[in-house]
Amino acid sequence: MKSIVELVDRAKRYPKKVLAVLHDGEAVTYGNLLATVDQLSVIFQRLNLKQGDKIVLSTNDKRALVEITIAAYRFGLTVILTDPNAKADRIHSIIDQASPVAFFIDHDLVVAWRMEGKNTVEINTIREEKKNVFKSIFSRNTDGGDLQSDRTYPACLKGLENTPPTYPPFIDSSCVAYMMYTSGSTSDPKGVVISHKNLFSHLETLKNVYGMDDKVRILNVLNLYHTDGINQGPLLAFYCGGTWISPFRLDTSRLDLIYDGIYKYEVTHLFVVPTLLSFFEKYHEGFEDSFNTPDFKFAVSVAALLEERLWHSVSAIFKIQVANIYGLTETVTGSIYCGPSADTFKIGTVGKPADCSIKIIDEEGREVKKGEQGELLLKGDHVMVGYFNNPEATNKVLIDGWLYSGDIAREDEGGFIKIVGRKKSMINSGGFRVQPEEIEEILLKLNEVDECKVIGLTDPILTEKMVACIKPKDNVVVDELVIYKFLRENLEPEKVPQEMFVIDSFPRGISGKIQIEELKKIVIEKHAAPIAKAEGVLETIITNAATVFKVKHTDITEMSSTRTVSGWDSLNHLALITRLEEVFDVKFSTSDAMVMTSIRAIRNVIQKKIQ
């Protein structure tokens, strides 16, 4: 394992090499990164930050996120990566628990998160110097140092080009690198604590398992505020001395950017989630040879269970190997790997463990025999330190060094591990791990809601779709659109349930606890969104769009598009066009799907097909 100090020192040997290819082809070299890391060390010192202090980092600027993260690691700070889509109440619950000393966040988040008066450095996504009226970035400085009036990043670095860096010569491996808050209730946030030893030993494992070296070119456009985005994207590339490719945002209506990008950017490895592979399977005409390049090696499916049929299908369509990885936020990213090596590759399993120990136990804590199922336990250098300031939660899952995953697994005679179920309530929807309790907490704030339970139902595209089951208070009529509006205002987009089900009473056991499996059966039997067929093509499109996006019919017009309609995201885009295929009895091609980003465009495509 290489430390952050060794990695920064090594990078000095190739300053002109490209570390990252970002929006519009912007190239960030290792030299660019090193200069920024040096300058940020001065900023950190003048902010009176010291090793072990925590900073909140939240920005839509990929370059700033990577620069500040690596600089913070080199300085010995703990980074709390926080999604800009998070809502203010959740942010303040994290702040109350973690007590961060400084905040590096986008300008619009200062107001949205009610951060006035905090020790904040605003990240300016337009990379140019500008003056402003904010107080000195060094307001906490006590040594009378060189004060500046600019509180924006990267403008605050100006003038520090020749200032010697001030980071410590050594960072202990027990130092906490980052804390990542998992989905959970506002009143009880769980911050996964990952040390330098956890992180960098795991990056070494990933490098070895994937067979990566300094020639690696990783295309990973997954969410950087989830572990598979940040750690298997820029940080893995940095660890290997290679290049991270992320020149566009993930947009499933523009799969051509990925297909064409494989050749254009000489990509060696592509990181995806199963939901994205579902899009690949459905929309690929004319792009089947996209991965047939001199450089490409294999794709890696992360973040969710990869369904066997889809795995076979995508592998056959594109003639590529799709490796699969099993892990948790609590294990940095992975623990068990299916591929790329032949001895670990078996479709339908998650493969074999690497650099860690596993065991599968029954309800009494005894190890089961091969072929028998039980809870999967993991142990290794990559397993988290614990949940921050939450010994009760930590002690439930970390016992004698073993992490209790909450997943049910079995091992076959060949040593391959298969995940067959889950003990935990977590829902994996579209590659995002969501705790239903967080959604339920928001729903219960509504006066109309008496009880609620959020469940996950198997879905061919999302892996699981979230269904909010609601029992209204007596004599109350629930308006689903009002509830959806409230959820969108209080939750990140990926946490808003895809469907809602109103129920008179919940099935309960003798203890009074809601019986989840029985509830799932009731929902499956009784609930299905009706396929709407109205008079005229345009009206039919609008009616179905309103149903899918959970908005009022009057909120959608012919001019509506992905930019103007709340709820019209990548996943709902696929849901809509799949629904319209059924309504109009047509089949959309890959090129059709890529232009169907407005109601007018959808109408034009459909009219051509039904003429």
C-alpha positions in Angstrom: 0.0 0.0 0.0 1.2 3.5 -0.9 0.4 6.4 1.4 -0.9 9.8 0.4 2.6 11.3 1.0 4.2 8.7 -1.3 1.5 9.2 -4.0 2.0 13.0 -4.0 5.8 12.6 -4.1 5.6 10.1 -6.9 3.4 12.4 -9.0 6.2 15.0 -9.0 8.0 12.6 -11.5 5.4 13.2 -14.2 4.0 16.7 -13.9 2.9 16.9 -17.6 0.9 13.6 -17.4 -2.9 14.0 -17.5 -4.7 13.0 -14.3 -8.2 13.9 -15.4 -10.1 14.7 -18.6 -13.2 16.7 -17.6 -16.0 18.9 -19.2 -15.3 19.9 -22.8 -12.1 18.0 -22.7 -10.4 20.1 -20.0 -7.2 18.3 -19.1 -5.9 18.5 -15.5 -2.3 17.4 -15.2 -0.5 15.9 -12.2 1.5 19.2 -12.2 -1.7 21.2 -11.9 -2.9 19.0 -9.1 0.4 19.2 -7.2 0.5 23.0 -7.4 -3.1 23.2 -6.1 -2.3 20.8 -3.3 0.7 22.9 -2.2 -1.4 26.1 -2.3 -4.3 24.6 -0.4 -2.0 23.6 2.4 -1.3 27.3 2.9 -5.0 28.0 2.9 -5.7 25.2 5.4 -3.0 26.6 7.7 -4.3 30.1 7.5 -7.7 28.8 8.4 -6.1 27.4 11.5 -7.0 23.9 10.4 -4.9 21.1 11.9 -4.6 17.3 11.4 -7.8 15.6 12.4 -10.1 18.6 11.8 -13.1 17.9 9.6 -14.2 19.8 6.6 -17.5 19.5 4.6 -17.0 19.4 0.9 -19.9 19.8 -1.5 -19.7 21.0 -5.1 -20.8 20.2 -8.6 -17.3 21.2 -9.9 -15.6 17.8 -10.4 -12.1 19.4 -10.6 -12.5 21.3 -7.3 -13.8 18.3 -5.6 -10.8 16.1 -6.5 -8.3 18.9 -5.8 -9.7 19.7 -2.4 -10.1 16.0 -1.4 -6.5 15.0 -2.3 -5.1 18.2 -0.7 -7.1 17.5 2.5 -5.8 13.9 2.7 -2.2 15.2 2.3 -2.8 17.7 5.1 -4.4 15.2 7.4 -7.9 16.6 7.3 -11.0 14.5 7.4 -13.3 15.1 4.4 -17.1 14.9 4.8 -18.3 14.5 1.2 -21.8 15.7 1.0 -24.1 15.6 -2.0 -25.1 19.1 -3.2 -28.7 17.7 -3.6 -28.9 17.0 0.1 -31.5 19.1 2.0 -30.7 21.7 4.7 -32.2 19.6 7.6 -30.0 16.6 6.8 -26.9 18.8 6.4 -27.5 20.4 9.8 -28.0 17.0 11.5 -24.6 16.0 10.1 -23.0 19.2 11.2 -24.5 18.8 14.7 -23.0 15.3 15.0 -19.7 15.8 13.2 -18.7 19.4 14.2 -16.8 20.2 11.0 -14.5 23.2 11.3 -14.8 24.6 7.8 -17.0 24.3 4.7 -15.9 24.2 1.0 -19.3 24.4 -0.8 -20.9 25.9 -3.9 -22.2 29.4 -3.7 -25.8 28.5 -4.0 -25.6 26.1 -1.1 -24.7 28.9 1.4 -28.4 30.1 1.2 -30.0 26.7 0.5 -28.3 25.1 3.5 -28.6 28.2 5.7 -24.9 28.4 6.1 -24.6 32.2 6.7 -22.1 32.8 9.5 -20.3 29.5 9.0 -16.5 29.3 8.2 -17.2 28.9 4.5 -15.1 29.0 1.4 -17.4 29.3 -1.6 -16.5 27.2 -4.7 -16.8 29.3 -7.9 -17.5 26.9 -10.8 -16.5 29.6 -13.3 -12.7 29.3 -13.2 -11.7 33.0 -13.2 -10.7 35.5 -10.6 -13.5 37.7 -9.4 -13.8 40.2 -6.5 -16.6 40.0 -3.9 -17.6 41.6 -0.7 -17.2 38.6 1.6 -15.1 38.8 4.7 -11.5 37.5 4.7 -11.1 33.8 4.1 -8.6 34.0 6.9 -11.0 35.4 9.5 -9.8 32.8 12.0 -6.1 33.7 11.4 -4.4 34.9 14.6 -0.9 35.5 13.4 -1.6 38.6 11.4 -0.8 36.8 8.1 -1.5 37.9 4.6 -5.2 38.6 4.6 -7.3 38.3 1.4 -10.8 39.6 0.8 -11.8 36.8 -1.6 -13.7 33.9 -0.1 -14.0 32.0 -3.3 -12.2 28.9 -4.6 -10.0 28.7 -6.7 -9.5 32.5 -6.7 -8.3 32.3 -3.1 -5.2 30.5 -4.4 -4.0 33.6 -6.4 -0.6 34.8 -5.2 0.4 31.6 -3.5 2.2 30.1 -6.4 5.6 30.6 -4.8 4.6 30.2 -1.2 6.2 27.0 0.3 3.6 24.3 1.2 2.8 23.8 4.9 1.6 20.2 5.1 3.1 17.8 7.6 5.8 15.4 6.5 3.9 12.3 7.6 0.3 11.2 7.9 -0.4 8.3 10.2 -2.4 5.5 8.7 -4.9 5.6 11.5 -5.8 9.2 10.6 -9.3 9.5 9.3 -9.4 10.2 5.5 -13.1 10.7 5.1 -16.6 10.2 6.6 -19.4 9.3 4.4 -22.9 9.5 5.7 -25.2 6.7 4.7 -28.9 7.2 4.0 -30.6 7.3 7.3 -33.0 9.3 9.5 -32.2 12.9 10.2 -32.2 12.3 13.9 -29.7 9.4 13.7 -27.2 10.0 10.8 -24.6 7.3 10.4 -21.2 8.5 9.4 -19.0 5.7 8.1 -15.4 6.5 9.3 -12.7 5.4 6.8 -9.0 5.8 7.8 -6.0 6.2 5.5 -5.2 2.6 6.1 -8.7 1.5 5.1 -8.7 3.7 1.9 -5.2 3.2 0.6 -5.0 -0.5 1.4 -8.2 -1.0 -0.6 -7.0 1.1 -3.5 -4.0 -1.3 -3.6 -6.4 -4.2 -3.7 -8.4 -2.7 -6.5 -5.3 -1.9 -8.5 -4.1 -5.5 -8.2 -7.5 -7.2 -8.8 -8.2 -5.2 -11.9 -4.6 -5.5 -13.1 -4.2 -1.7 -13.4 -1.0 0.3 -14.0 0.0 3.8 -14.9 -1.5 3.4 -18.4 -5.0 2.9 -17.0 -7.7 5.3 -18.4 -10.9 4.9 -16.3 -14.2 6.2 -17.6 -16.3 6.7 -14.5 -19.2 9.2 -14.5 -21.0 7.9 -11.5 -22.0 10.1 -8.6 -18.8 11.4 -6.8 -20.7 11.5 -3.5 -21.0 7.8 -3.5 -18.0 5.6 -2.8 -17.9 3.9 -6.2 -17.8 7.3 -7.9 -15.0 9.0 -6.0 -13.0 6.0 -5.0 -13.2 3.9 -8.2 -12.8 7.0 -10.3 -10.4 9.8 -9.6 -8.8 8.3 -6.5 -8.1 4.9 -8.2 -6.6 6.6 -11.2 -4.5 8.8 -9.0 -3.3 5.7 -7.0 -2.3 3.9 -10.2 -0.7 7.0 -11.7 -3.2 6.8 -14.5 -6.0 9.0 -15.9 -9.6 9.5 -14.9 -12.1 10.2 -17.8 -15.2 12.2 -16.8 -16.0 14.7 -19.6 -19.8 14.6 -19.3 -22.5 14.0 -16.8 -24.3 10.7 -16.7 -27.3 11.1 -19.0 -29.1 8.0 -20.1 -30.6 9.9 -23.1 -27.1 10.4 -24.4 -25.6 6.9 -24.2 -23.7 7.8 -27.4 -21.4 9.9 -25.2 -20.3 6.7 -23.5 -20.2 4.6 -26.6 -18.2 7.1 -28.6 -16.1 8.0 -25.6 -14.6 4.6 -25.3 -12.7 5.1 -28.5 -12.3 8.9 -28.3 -10.6 8.9 -24.9 -8.8 5.5 -25.3 -10.7 4.1 -22.3 -9.3 0.9 -20.7 -12.0 0.4 -18.0 -15.6 1.5 -17.7 -17.4 1.6 -14.3 -21.2 1.2 -14.5 -24.2 0.3 -12.3 -26.7 -2.4 -13.3 -29.3 0.2 -14.2 -26.9 1.7 -16.8 -26.3 -1.8 -18.2 -30.1 -2.1 -18.6 -30.0 1.0 -20.8 -27.1 -0.5 -22.7 -29.2 -3.6 -23.3 -32.2 -1.7 -24.5 -30.5 0.9 -26.6 -27.4 -0.3 -28.5 -28.3 -0.4 -32.2 -25.3 0.7 -34.2 -23.1 0.8 -31.2 -22.4 -2.9 -30.6 -18.7 -2.6 -31.6 -18.1 0.5 -29.4 -15.9 -1.5 -27.0 -13.9 -3.2 -29.8 -10.9 -0.9 -29.4 -7.2 -1.5 -28.9 -7.3 -0.1 -25.4 -10.5 -1.4 -23.8 -10.2 -4.3 -21.3 -13.4 -4.8 -19.4 -16.4 -3.1 -17.7 -17.0 -3.3 -13.9 -20.5 -3.4 -12.5 -20.7 -1.9 -9.0 -23.2 -0.7 -6.3 -26.0 -3.3 -6.8 -26.7 -6.9 -7.5 -26.2 -7.7 -11.2 -29.0 -9.9 -12.5 -27.7 -13.0 -14.3 -29.9 -12.6 -17.4 -28.8 -9.0 -17.9 -25.2 -9.9 -17.3 -25.2 -12.6 -20.1 -27.1 -10.3 -22.4 -24.8 -7.2 -22.2 -21.7 -9.4 -22.4 -23.1 -11.0 -25.6 -24.3 -7.8 -27.3 -21.0 -5.9 -26.9 -18.7 -9.0 -26.8 -17.0 -7.8 -23.6 -16.3 -9.1 -20.1 -18.4 -7.5 -17.3 -16.7 -7.9 -14.0 -18.8 -7.6 -10.8 -17.9 -6.4 -7.4 -19.6 -6.8 -4.0 -19.0 -4.4 -1.2 -20.4 -1.8 1.1 -19.8 1.8 2.0 -18.4 0.3 5.2 -15.7 -1.6 3.2 -14.6 1.5 1.1 -16.0 -0.1 -2.1 -15.4 -3.9 -2.5 -14.6 -7.1 -0.8 -15.6 -9.9 -3.2 -14.8 -9.8 -7.0 -16.2 -11.7 -9.9 -13.5 -11.3 -12.5 -11.6 -10.2 -14.4 -9.3 -13.2 -13.7 -10.7 -16.5 -14.9 -10.4 -18.2 -11.5 -12.7 -15.7 -9.9 -15.2 -15.2 -12.7 -18.5 -17.0 -12.7 -21.6 -15.2 -13.9 -24.4 -15.2 -11.4 -22.1 -14.9 -8.4 -20.1 -12.1 -6.9 -16.9 -14.1 -7.2 -14.3 -14.6 -4.5 -12.8 -12.5 -1.8 -9.6 -10.6 -2.3 -7.3 -9.3 0.6 -10.0 -10.1 3.1 -11.5 -13.0 5.1 -15.2 -14.0 4.9 -17.4 -16.4 6.7 -21.1 -17.2 6.5 -23.0 -17.9 9.7 -26.4 -19.1 10.8 -28.8 -17.4 13.3 -26.8 -18.9 16.2 -23.5 -17.6 14.9 -22.1 -20.9 13.7 -20.4 -21.1 10.3 -22.5 -22.9 7.7 -21.4 -25.6 5.3 -20.8 -24.9 1.6 -24.1 -24.7 -0.2 -25.9 -23.5 2.9 -27.0 -19.9 3.3 -26.4 -17.4 6.1 -25.3 -13.9 6.9 -22.1 -12.8 5.2 -19.3 -11.5 7.5 -16.2 -9.6 6.3 -12.8 -8.9 7.9 -9.9 -6.9 6.5 -7.8 -3.8 6.5 -10.5 -2.1 4.4 -13.3 -2.5 6.9 -14.3 0.8 8.4 -13.2 2.1 11.8 -16.9 2.4 12.8 -19.8 4.8 12.7 -18.7 8.2 14.0 -19.7 8.9 17.5 -22.2 6.1 17.4 -20.9 3.2 19.5 -24.3 1.5 19.7 -24.6 1.3 15.9 -21.0 0.3 15.5 -21.2 -2.5 18.1 -24.1 -4.0 16.2 -22.2 -4.6 13.0 -18.5 -4.8 14.1 -17.9 -7.7 16.4 -14.3 -9.0 17.0 -13.2 -7.3 13.8 -15.9 -8.9 11.7 -18.3 -6.7 9.8 -21.8 -8.1 9.8 -23.0 -7.2 6.3 -26.7 -7.9 6.7 -26.6 -9.8 3.4 -27.6 -13.4 3.1 -25.1 -15.4 1.0 -23.9 -19.0 0.2 -20.6 -20.4 -1.0 -20.6 -23.1 -3.6 -18.1 -25.9 -3.9 -15.8 -23.8 -6.1 -15.6 -21.1 -3.5 -17.8 -18.7 -5.4 -20.1 -16.5 -3.3 -23.7 -15.8 -4.3 -25.8 -13.1 -2.6 -29.3 -14.5 -2.1 -31.1 -12.0 0.1 -30.8 -9.3 2.7 -31.5 -9.0 6.4 -31.3 -5.2 6.4 -34.1 -2.9 5.2 -31.9 -1.0 2.8 -33.3 -0.7 -0.8 -30.9 -0.6 -3.8 -32.6 1.5 -6.4 -30.9 2.5 -9.6 -27.4 2.0 -8.0 -28.3 4.1 -5.0 -28.5 2.5 -1.5 -31.4 4.1 0.3 -32.6 3.5 3.9 -36.4 3.5 3.8 -36.5 5.0 7.3 -35.2 8.3 5.9 -38.2 8.5 3.5 -40.6 7.4 6.2 -39.4 10.1 8.5 -40.2 12.8 5.9 -43.6 11.2 5.1 -44.6 11.3 8.7 -44.2 15.0 8.8 -47.3 15.3 6.6 -50.6 15.9 8.5 -52.4 13.5 6.2 -50.2 10.5 6.9 -51.0 8.2 9.9 -48.5 5.4 9.2 -46.2 4.6 6.3 -43.7 2.0 5.2 -41.4 2.2 2.2 -40.6 -1.1 0.5 -38.5 -2.2 -2.4 -39.9 -4.4 -5.2 -37.8 -6.2 -7.8 -37.5 -4.2 -11.0 -35.8 -5.1 -14.2 -34.3 -1.6 -14.7 -33.8 -0.3 -11.2 -32.9 -3.5 -9.5 -35.5 -2.4 -6.9 -38.2 0.2 -7.2 -39.2 2.1 -4.1 -42.9 2.1 -3.2 -44.2 4.3 -0.4 -47.1 2.6 1.3 -49.3 5.1 3.1 -52.1 4.7 5.6 -54.0 8.1 5.7 -55.5 9.5 8.9 -59.2 8.9 9.3 -61.5 10.7 6.8 -58.5 12.1 4.9 -58.1 11.9 1.2 -54.5 11.7 0.1 -53.4 13.8 -2.9 -50.4 11.9 -4.3 -49.1 14.8 -6.3 -49.0 17.0 -3.2 -47.0 14.3 -1.4 -44.6 13.9 -4.3 -44.0 17.6 -4.4 -43.2 17.5 -0.6 -40.9 14.6 -1.0 -39.0 16.3 -3.9 -38.6 19.4 -1.7 -37.2 17.4 1.2 -35.2 14.5 -0.3 -32.5 14.1 -2.9 -33.9 13.0 -6.3 -32.7 9.4 -6.0 -34.6 9.0 -2.7 -38.0 9.9 -4.0 -40.1 6.7 -4.4 -41.1 5.6 -7.9 -44.6 4.7 -6.8 -47.1 5.3 -4.0 -49.7 2.9 -2.6 -52.5 4.0 -0.3 -53.6 1.2 2.1 -56.4 1.0 4.7 -54.3 -1.1 7.2 -50.9 -2.8 7.3 -50.5 -6.5 7.7 -49.1 -7.2 11.1 -47.7 -10.2 13.0 -48.6 -11.2 16.5 -46.1 -8.7 17.9 -47.7 -5.9 16.0 -44.8 -5.5 13.6 -45.6 -4.8 9.9 -45.0 -7.9 7.9 -42.9 -6.7 4.9 -43.2 -9.7 2.7 -47.0 -9.8 3.1 -47.2 -6.1 2.3 -45.1 -6.6 -0.8 -47.6 -9.3 -2.0 -50.6 -6.9 -1.4 -48.9 -4.1 -3.4 -48.0 -6.4 -6.3 -51.5 -7.8 -6.5 -53.4 -4.6 -6.2 -51.2 -1.8 -7.5 -50.2 -1.0 -11.0 -50.1 2.4 -12.7 -52.7 2.4 -15.4 -51.6 2.8 -19.0 -53.3 6.0 -20.2 -54.6 6.2 -23.8 -56.2 9.6 -24.5 -57.5 11.2 -27.6 -54.6 12.3 -29.9 -50.9 11.5 -29.8 -49.9 14.7 -27.9 -52.5 14.3 -25.2 -51.6 10.7 -24.7 -47.9 11.6 -24.3 -48.7 14.3 -21.8 -51.1 12.2 -19.8 -48.5 9.4 -19.5 -45.7 11.8 -18.8 -47.7 13.3 -15.9 -48.2 9.9 -14.5 -44.6 8.9 -14.7 -43.1 12.2 -13.5 -45.8 12.5 -10.7 -46.8 16.0 -11.6 -50.1 17.7 -12.6 -51.3 17.2 -16.1 -51.4 21.0 -16.5 -47.7 21.3 -15.6 -46.7 19.6 -18.9 -47.1 21.1 -22.4 -45.8 20.5 -25.8 -42.7 22.6 -25.0 -41.9 20.8 -21.8 -38.5 19.1 -21.6 -36.0 17.4 -19.4 -34.9 20.8 -18.2 -38.3 22.2 -17.3 -40.2 19.3 -15.7 -39.6 18.2 -12.1 -39.1 14.5 -12.0 -37.9 14.1 -15.6 -34.6 12.5 -14.8 -32.7 9.7 -16.5 -34.5 6.9 -14.8 -38.0 8.3 -15.4 -37.0 9.1 -19.0 -36.6 5.4 -19.6 -39.8 4.7 -17.7 -41.7 7.1 -20.0 -40.4 5.9 -23.3 -40.8 2.2 -22.3 -44.4 3.1 -21.3 -45.0 4.9 -24.6 -43.7 1.9 -26.6 -46.5 -0.1 -25.0 -49.2 2.5 -25.4 -48.5 3.1 -29.1 -47.2 -0.4 -29.9 -44.0 0.9 -31.3 -40.3 0.2 -30.8 -37.9 3.1 -30.3 -34.3 2.8 -31.5 -31.2 4.1 -29.8 -31.1 7.2 -31.9 -34.8 7.8 -31.2 -34.3 7.6 -27.4 -31.4 10.1 -27.6 -33.5 12.8 -29.2 -36.7 12.3 -27.2 -35.8 14.9 -24.6 -38.9 17.1 -25.0 -42.6 16.4 -25.4 -42.5 17.9 -28.9 -39.6 15.7 -29.9 -41.3 12.6 -28.5 -44.5 13.4 -30.5 -42.5 13.9 -33.7 -40.8 10.5 -33.3 -44.0 8.7 -32.5 -45.9 10.3 -35.4 -43.3 9.1 -37.8 -43.6 5.6 -36.5 -47.4 5.3 -36.6 -48.0 7.0 -40.0 
